[in-house]
Amino acid sequence: MTTDAIPDSTALLEAHRILASGAAQILPSDGLMERLRTADRERRPLRVKLGIDPSGADLTLGHAVVLRKLRQFQDLGHTAVLVVGGFTGQVGDPSGRTATRVAQTEDQVARNAQGYFDQVMRILDPQRTEVVDNAAWLGTMNLSSLLSYTQEITVARLLERDDFARRFAAHEPISLSEFFYPLLQGIDSVEMRADVELGGTDQTYNNLVGRDLQRGRGQAPQAVLTLPLLVGLDGVEKMGKSLGNYVALAEPPDQQFGKLMSIPDSAIATYATLCTDLHPDDVQRVGAAADAGGGAANLAKREVARAIVALYHGADAAALAEESFDALFRRRELPTDLAEVALPEGESIHLPALIVEAGFAPTASAARRHIDAGAVRIDGEPVAARTYDVGAGQLAGRVLSVGRRQHVRVAPGAAGSA
C-alpha cells in the first residue's frame, strides 16, 4: 500500500478518508487508523473479515453496500476474508429478530452458496479474496474448547443487546443457540486473525464480541466498521423486495438505470456514497448538485445511475441504458418489442392482480400502493387512486405502465373482444 513516491502519512490519511466515507460507525474511533498504521509498519495487507450466511435470494444494492466497502479495502491492497456460515447458518443469526429464526440445514447452506457467490464476485476482486467455511473449525471444536470461550462472555452482557433485551422484557423465548451466535461469530475473528470486521449496523454487537475474544487470546483486537442500511427507491423505507423498492444486482442495465432515475433528489448523495466507487470529493460534488435541485440534480442523478450500472454491467452498457431511458421518457418512445400479459377472463378486471401477474409488484397490496400513488397508467393515462377494478375493454390491447420503466401490452382475448 505504501510507495516510495508517496509519503506514508499522506497515503494513510487518504486511505482512511476513503474507507471511512459512508461508515455508520468505526469502533473504537481510532481503530481503523491504528490498523492501517500497523499494516503499513509490518508491510502486509490487512485481513478484512465479512461473515456471510448465503441465502437463495437475489442480491440487491442494499446487500451490496458492505461488499462495496470491502472492495474499497481490496483496491487499497488489502485482503477480503469471506467467512461462509456453513456452521453458523445452521444456528441462525438472531440480529434484529423478534422471534427465534428458522435455521438452515447444512445442505441448504451449500445449495444457496453458489448463486450467492456468482453475484458477490461481480463486486469483489477474486484475486484478493479468501473464502473460508466456519464449519471447518466450529464443526470440529470439542466441548472443552467451546466452554473456554463461553467463560469470556456473560449472560448480562448478552442481554445488553437490543433485540435480546426487547424479547427478554416481553417474556418471549430466546433459545440458547441464539445466545451462542455472537460467540461463534467472534470465534471466527480469532480463527481468521481479522484486523477489521465489516457489517451492517445490526451486526455491531456481534463484531464487538470478536474484539473481546481476540483480546483474550492475545491477538490485537479487530477494528469494527459498520455501514448504514440503504433506503429504497422511495427514499424512505429500507430497500427490500417486499416493498418493491429495490434494484437487484442481476437486473438488466436498462431496468437498473430506469429504477435509479426514480429515486428522490434527497437520496442521490446516499446512493453516491454507498453504491458507487466515486471518490469522496466526487460524492461531495454530486451531493451539492443534488441539493441545488432542478437540472443540476437531474445531472447528478444520471451520473450516479451510470456509475452504478457500470459497476455491474460495464460503462458501454451504462451508456446504452441511458440512451434507452432518454428514448423512452424524453422522446416518449415505447419499445417496439413490449412483452405481453394475457387479459384475464371476465368483464371486470382486478388491476392489482394483473400488475402482480405482469411482475411489476410483488403483492397485490404493493400494486394498490402504486395505483394510489398515481404510478399506474393505461395507454399513458393515469389510473385514479383507489381504482382497483376496470372494465376489460379498457385494458384489451392497451399498454399498462407502472412507474416510468415498466410497460407491458395487455393481449386481448375473448373477454377483451366481447
C-alpha positions as CSV (number, residue, x, y, z in Angstrom):
1,M,0.0,0.0,0.0
2,T,3.0,2.3,0.7
3,T,5.1,3.5,-2.2
4,D,8.4,5.4,-2.2
5,A,6.7,8.3,-4.2
6,I,4.0,9.0,-1.7
7,P,4.8,9.8,2.0
8,D,3.4,7.3,4.4
9,S,1.3,9.9,6.2
10,T,-0.3,11.2,3.0
11,A,-1.1,7.7,1.8
12,L,-2.5,6.6,5.1
13,L,-4.7,9.7,5.6
14,E,-6.1,9.3,2.0
15,A,-6.8,5.6,2.6
16,H,-8.5,6.3,5.9
17,R,-10.6,9.0,4.3
18,I,-11.8,6.7,1.5
19,L,-12.5,3.7,3.9
20,A,-14.3,5.9,6.5
21,S,-16.5,7.5,3.9
22,G,-20.1,6.4,4.4
23,A,-19.4,4.4,7.5
24,A,-22.1,4.5,10.2
25,Q,-19.6,3.9,12.9
26,I,-16.0,3.0,13.5
27,L,-15.2,1.3,16.8
28,P,-13.0,2.3,18.5
29,S,-12.9,5.7,16.8
30,D,-9.2,5.4,16.1
31,G,-9.3,1.7,15.4
32,L,-9.2,1.8,11.6
33,M,-6.3,4.2,11.5
34,E,-4.4,2.2,14.1
35,R,-4.9,-1.0,12.0
36,L,-3.8,0.9,8.8
37,R,-0.7,2.1,10.6
38,T,0.1,-1.5,11.8
39,A,-0.3,-2.9,8.3
40,D,1.9,-0.2,6.9
41,R,4.6,-0.7,9.6
42,E,4.5,-4.5,9.1
43,R,4.4,-4.3,5.3
44,R,1.4,-6.5,5.0
45,P,-2.2,-6.3,3.8
46,L,-5.0,-6.1,6.4
47,R,-7.2,-9.1,6.8
48,V,-10.7,-7.6,6.4
49,K,-13.4,-10.0,7.5
50,L,-17.1,-10.2,6.5
51,G,-19.3,-13.0,7.8
52,I,-22.0,-14.2,5.3
53,D,-24.8,-16.7,5.6
54,P,-25.8,-17.2,1.9
55,S,-29.5,-17.2,1.1
56,G,-31.2,-18.1,-2.1
57,A,-32.5,-14.5,-2.7
58,D,-31.1,-12.3,-5.4
59,L,-28.8,-9.7,-4.0
60,T,-29.8,-6.0,-4.2
61,L,-27.9,-2.7,-3.9
62,G,-28.8,-2.9,-0.2
63,H,-26.9,-6.1,0.2
64,A,-24.0,-4.7,-1.8
65,V,-23.3,-1.7,0.5
66,V,-21.0,-3.7,2.7
67,L,-19.5,-5.6,-0.3
68,R,-18.7,-2.3,-2.0
69,K,-16.8,-1.2,1.2
70,L,-14.9,-4.5,1.2
71,R,-13.9,-3.8,-2.4
72,Q,-12.5,-0.5,-1.4
73,F,-10.2,-2.2,1.0
74,Q,-9.1,-4.6,-1.8
75,D,-8.4,-1.7,-4.1
76,L,-6.1,-0.3,-1.5
77,G,-4.2,-3.6,-1.4
78,H,-5.9,-5.4,1.4
79,T,-7.4,-8.9,1.6
80,A,-11.1,-9.7,1.9
81,V,-11.8,-12.7,4.1
82,L,-15.3,-14.0,3.4
83,V,-16.4,-16.4,6.2
84,V,-19.3,-18.5,4.9
85,G,-21.6,-19.6,7.7
86,G,-21.6,-23.3,6.9
87,F,-21.9,-23.8,10.7
88,T,-23.5,-20.6,12.0
89,G,-26.0,-20.7,9.2
90,Q,-27.4,-23.8,10.8
91,V,-27.7,-21.8,14.1
92,G,-29.4,-18.8,12.6
93,D,-28.4,-15.1,13.2
94,P,-30.8,-13.6,15.7
95,S,-29.8,-10.0,14.8
96,G,-32.9,-7.8,14.5
97,R,-35.2,-10.7,15.1
98,T,-38.4,-10.6,17.2
99,A,-38.6,-14.4,17.3
100,T,-36.3,-17.4,17.0
101,R,-35.1,-17.7,13.5
102,V,-35.6,-20.9,11.5
103,A,-32.1,-22.2,10.9
104,Q,-30.9,-23.7,7.6
105,T,-29.7,-27.2,7.2
106,E,-26.1,-27.9,6.1
107,D,-27.4,-28.9,2.6
108,Q,-29.4,-25.7,2.3
109,V,-26.4,-23.6,3.1
110,A,-24.3,-25.4,0.5
111,R,-27.0,-25.1,-2.2
112,N,-27.5,-21.4,-1.6
113,A,-23.8,-20.5,-1.6
114,Q,-23.2,-21.0,-5.3
115,G,-25.7,-18.5,-6.6
116,Y,-24.7,-16.1,-3.9
117,F,-21.1,-16.1,-4.8
118,D,-21.8,-15.6,-8.5
119,Q,-23.3,-12.3,-7.6
120,V,-20.7,-11.4,-4.9
121,M,-17.9,-11.7,-7.4
122,R,-19.5,-9.1,-9.5
123,I,-18.2,-6.7,-6.8
124,L,-15.1,-8.3,-5.2
125,D,-11.7,-8.9,-6.8
126,P,-11.3,-12.7,-6.7
127,Q,-7.5,-12.4,-6.6
128,R,-7.7,-10.6,-3.3
129,T,-10.5,-12.7,-1.8
130,E,-10.2,-15.7,0.6
131,V,-13.3,-17.7,1.1
132,V,-13.5,-20.0,4.1
133,D,-16.3,-22.0,5.8
134,N,-16.5,-21.7,9.5
135,A,-17.7,-25.3,9.7
136,A,-14.0,-26.2,9.3
137,W,-13.3,-25.1,12.8
138,L,-16.6,-24.7,14.6
139,G,-17.8,-28.1,13.3
140,T,-14.8,-29.9,14.8
141,M,-14.4,-27.9,18.0
142,N,-14.6,-30.0,21.1
143,L,-16.8,-29.1,24.1
144,S,-13.9,-28.1,26.3
145,S,-12.6,-25.6,23.8
146,L,-16.1,-24.1,23.3
147,L,-16.6,-23.8,27.0
148,S,-13.3,-21.9,27.4
149,Y,-14.7,-19.2,25.1
150,T,-18.1,-19.1,26.9
151,Q,-16.2,-18.0,30.1
152,E,-15.4,-14.7,28.4
153,I,-19.0,-13.6,27.7
154,T,-21.6,-13.1,30.5
155,V,-25.3,-13.5,30.2
156,A,-25.7,-9.9,31.4
157,R,-23.5,-8.8,28.5
158,L,-25.6,-10.7,26.0
159,L,-28.8,-9.1,27.4
160,E,-27.4,-5.7,26.7
161,R,-28.0,-6.4,23.0
162,D,-31.2,-4.6,21.9
163,D,-33.1,-7.4,20.2
164,F,-32.4,-9.8,23.1
165,A,-33.3,-7.2,25.7
166,R,-36.6,-6.5,24.0
167,R,-37.6,-10.2,23.7
168,F,-36.5,-10.8,27.3
169,A,-38.5,-7.9,28.6
170,A,-41.6,-9.1,26.6
171,H,-41.2,-12.6,28.1
172,E,-40.6,-14.0,24.6
173,P,-38.5,-17.1,24.2
174,I,-34.8,-16.9,23.4
175,S,-33.1,-20.2,22.5
176,L,-29.7,-21.0,24.0
177,S,-28.4,-21.4,20.4
178,E,-29.2,-17.8,19.7
179,F,-27.1,-16.8,22.7
180,F,-24.3,-18.8,21.1
181,Y,-24.4,-17.0,17.7
182,P,-22.4,-13.8,18.7
183,L,-19.9,-16.1,20.4
184,L,-19.5,-18.3,17.3
185,Q,-19.1,-15.2,15.1
186,G,-16.4,-13.9,17.5
187,I,-14.6,-17.2,17.3
188,D,-14.4,-16.7,13.6
189,S,-12.5,-13.5,14.1
190,V,-10.0,-15.3,16.3
191,E,-9.5,-18.1,13.8
192,M,-9.1,-15.7,10.9
193,R,-6.9,-13.3,12.9
194,A,-9.0,-10.5,11.5
195,D,-7.7,-6.9,11.5
196,V,-11.0,-5.4,10.6
197,E,-14.6,-6.7,10.6
198,L,-17.3,-5.2,8.4
199,G,-21.1,-5.4,8.9
200,G,-24.4,-3.6,8.8
201,T,-25.4,-1.6,11.8
202,D,-27.4,-4.7,13.0
203,Q,-24.1,-6.6,13.4
204,T,-22.3,-4.1,15.7
205,Y,-22.8,-6.2,18.8
206,N,-21.6,-9.5,17.2
207,N,-18.5,-7.7,15.8
208,L,-17.6,-6.3,19.2
209,V,-17.7,-9.8,20.7
210,G,-15.0,-10.7,18.3
211,R,-12.8,-7.9,19.7
212,D,-13.2,-9.3,23.2
213,L,-12.4,-12.9,22.2
214,Q,-9.3,-11.8,20.2
215,R,-8.0,-9.8,23.2
216,G,-8.5,-12.8,25.4
217,R,-6.4,-14.9,23.0
218,G,-3.5,-12.4,22.9
219,Q,-4.4,-11.0,19.5
220,A,-4.7,-7.4,18.6
221,P,-8.5,-6.7,18.6
222,Q,-10.1,-6.0,15.3
223,A,-11.4,-2.6,14.3
224,V,-15.2,-2.7,13.6
225,L,-16.6,-0.7,10.7
226,T,-20.4,-0.7,10.2
227,L,-22.4,0.5,7.2
228,P,-25.9,2.0,7.3
229,L,-28.9,0.4,5.8
230,L,-29.7,1.6,2.3
231,V,-33.0,3.4,1.8
232,G,-35.0,2.0,-1.2
233,L,-36.1,3.8,-4.3
234,D,-38.8,5.7,-2.4
235,G,-36.1,7.4,-0.3
236,V,-37.9,6.4,2.9
237,E,-38.1,2.7,3.7
238,K,-35.2,0.3,3.9
239,M,-34.6,-1.3,0.5
240,G,-36.4,-4.6,0.3
241,K,-38.2,-6.9,-2.1
242,S,-41.4,-7.0,-0.1
243,L,-41.8,-3.2,-0.7
244,G,-40.8,-3.4,-4.3
245,N,-38.4,-0.5,-3.8
246,Y,-35.2,-2.4,-4.7
247,V,-32.6,-2.7,-7.5
248,A,-31.2,-6.2,-8.0
249,L,-27.6,-6.7,-9.0
250,A,-28.6,-9.2,-11.7
251,E,-31.2,-6.9,-13.3
252,P,-30.6,-5.8,-16.9
253,P,-28.9,-2.4,-17.4
254,D,-32.0,-0.7,-18.8
255,Q,-34.1,-1.7,-15.8
256,Q,-31.4,-0.7,-13.3
257,F,-30.9,2.7,-14.9
258,G,-34.6,3.4,-15.1
259,K,-35.2,2.5,-11.5
260,L,-32.3,4.6,-10.3
261,M,-33.6,7.6,-12.1
262,S,-36.8,7.3,-10.0
263,I,-35.0,8.0,-6.7
264,P,-35.8,11.3,-5.0
265,D,-33.2,14.1,-5.1
266,S,-32.8,13.7,-1.3
267,A,-31.3,10.1,-1.8
268,I,-28.8,11.0,-4.5
269,A,-25.9,11.6,-2.2
270,T,-26.7,8.5,-0.2
271,Y,-26.6,6.3,-3.3
272,A,-23.4,8.0,-4.5
273,T,-21.7,7.3,-1.1
274,L,-23.0,3.7,-0.5
275,C,-23.5,2.3,-4.0
276,T,-20.7,3.6,-6.3
277,D,-16.9,3.7,-6.4
278,L,-16.9,7.5,-6.7
279,H,-14.1,9.3,-4.7
280,P,-15.3,11.2,-1.6
281,D,-14.6,14.5,-3.5
282,D,-16.9,13.4,-6.3
283,V,-19.5,12.3,-3.8
284,Q,-19.4,15.8,-2.2
285,R,-19.8,17.4,-5.6
286,V,-22.7,15.2,-6.6
287,G,-24.4,15.9,-3.2
288,A,-24.1,19.6,-3.7
289,A,-25.6,19.3,-7.2
290,A,-28.5,17.3,-5.7
291,D,-29.1,20.0,-3.1
292,A,-29.3,22.6,-5.8
293,G,-32.3,20.8,-7.3
294,G,-33.6,21.2,-10.9
295,G,-31.4,20.4,-13.8
296,A,-28.3,20.1,-11.6
297,A,-29.9,17.4,-9.5
298,N,-31.0,15.6,-12.7
299,L,-27.5,15.5,-14.0
300,A,-26.2,14.3,-10.6
301,K,-28.8,11.5,-10.6
302,R,-27.7,10.5,-14.1
303,E,-24.1,10.4,-13.0
304,V,-24.9,8.2,-10.1
305,A,-27.1,5.9,-12.2
306,R,-24.4,5.5,-14.8
307,A,-21.8,4.8,-12.2
308,I,-23.9,2.1,-10.5
309,V,-24.9,0.3,-13.8
310,A,-21.3,0.4,-15.0
311,L,-20.2,-1.4,-11.8
312,Y,-22.4,-4.4,-12.7
313,H,-22.6,-4.3,-16.5
314,G,-19.7,-2.1,-17.8
315,A,-19.5,1.5,-19.0
316,D,-20.8,0.7,-22.5
317,A,-23.9,-0.9,-21.1
318,A,-24.5,2.0,-18.8
319,A,-24.3,4.5,-21.8
320,L,-26.8,2.4,-23.8
321,A,-29.1,2.2,-20.8
322,E,-29.1,6.0,-20.5
323,E,-29.9,6.3,-24.3
324,S,-32.8,3.8,-23.9
325,F,-34.1,5.8,-21.0
326,D,-34.0,9.0,-23.0
327,A,-35.7,7.4,-25.9
328,L,-38.5,6.2,-23.6
329,F,-39.0,9.2,-21.3
330,R,-37.6,12.2,-23.1
331,R,-38.9,11.4,-26.6
332,R,-41.8,9.3,-25.3
333,E,-40.9,6.3,-27.4
334,L,-42.2,2.9,-26.2
335,P,-40.1,-0.2,-27.1
336,T,-41.3,-2.0,-30.2
337,D,-40.8,-5.4,-28.5
338,L,-43.1,-4.9,-25.5
339,A,-43.7,-8.0,-23.5
340,E,-47.4,-9.1,-23.3
341,V,-49.6,-10.3,-20.5
342,A,-52.8,-12.2,-21.1
343,L,-56.0,-10.4,-20.3
344,P,-57.9,-12.3,-17.6
345,E,-61.4,-13.6,-18.3
346,G,-64.3,-11.6,-17.2
347,E,-65.8,-8.2,-17.8
348,S,-64.2,-6.6,-14.7
349,I,-60.5,-7.0,-14.2
350,H,-58.9,-6.6,-10.8
351,L,-56.0,-4.3,-11.7
352,P,-53.7,-5.1,-8.7
353,A,-53.8,-8.8,-9.6
354,L,-52.9,-8.0,-13.2
355,I,-50.0,-5.8,-12.1
356,V,-48.7,-8.7,-10.0
357,E,-49.1,-11.1,-12.9
358,A,-47.0,-8.8,-15.1
359,G,-44.3,-8.9,-12.5
360,F,-44.5,-5.2,-11.7
361,A,-45.2,-5.6,-8.0
362,P,-44.5,-8.5,-5.5
363,T,-48.0,-8.4,-3.9
364,A,-51.5,-7.1,-4.5
365,S,-51.1,-4.6,-1.6
366,A,-47.9,-3.3,-3.2
367,A,-49.7,-2.9,-6.5
368,R,-52.5,-1.0,-4.8
369,R,-49.9,1.4,-3.4
370,H,-48.6,2.0,-6.9
371,I,-52.2,2.8,-8.0
372,D,-52.8,5.2,-5.1
373,A,-49.5,6.9,-5.7
374,G,-50.5,7.7,-9.3
375,A,-47.8,5.5,-10.8
376,V,-50.1,3.3,-12.9
377,R,-51.2,4.3,-16.4
378,I,-53.2,2.7,-19.2
379,D,-52.0,3.9,-22.6
380,G,-50.4,6.8,-20.8
381,E,-53.4,7.9,-18.9
382,P,-53.1,7.8,-15.1
383,V,-55.3,5.4,-13.2
384,A,-57.2,7.3,-10.4
385,A,-56.3,6.5,-6.8
386,R,-58.3,3.6,-5.3
387,T,-59.4,2.4,-8.8
388,Y,-58.7,-1.3,-8.4
389,D,-61.2,-2.8,-10.9
390,V,-61.5,-1.7,-14.5
391,G,-63.5,-3.0,-17.5
392,A,-61.8,-5.5,-19.8
393,G,-62.5,-3.2,-22.7
394,Q,-60.3,-0.5,-21.1
395,L,-57.3,-2.9,-21.0
396,A,-57.5,-5.1,-24.1
397,G,-54.7,-4.2,-26.5
398,R,-53.6,-1.3,-24.3
399,V,-50.2,-0.6,-22.7
400,L,-50.2,-1.0,-18.9
401,S,-47.4,1.0,-17.3
402,V,-46.2,1.1,-13.7
403,G,-43.8,3.9,-13.0
404,R,-41.5,5.2,-15.7
405,R,-39.8,2.0,-16.6
406,Q,-42.2,-0.9,-16.6
407,H,-44.5,-1.5,-19.5
408,V,-46.5,-4.4,-20.8
409,R,-49.1,-4.8,-23.5
410,V,-52.3,-6.5,-22.4
411,A,-53.0,-9.1,-25.0
412,P,-56.8,-9.2,-25.9
413,G,-58.7,-12.4,-25.6
414,A,-62.2,-13.5,-25.5
415,A,-63.0,-11.1,-22.7
416,G,-61.3,-8.2,-24.5
417,S,-63.3,-8.7,-27.7
418,A,-66.7,-9.2,-26.1
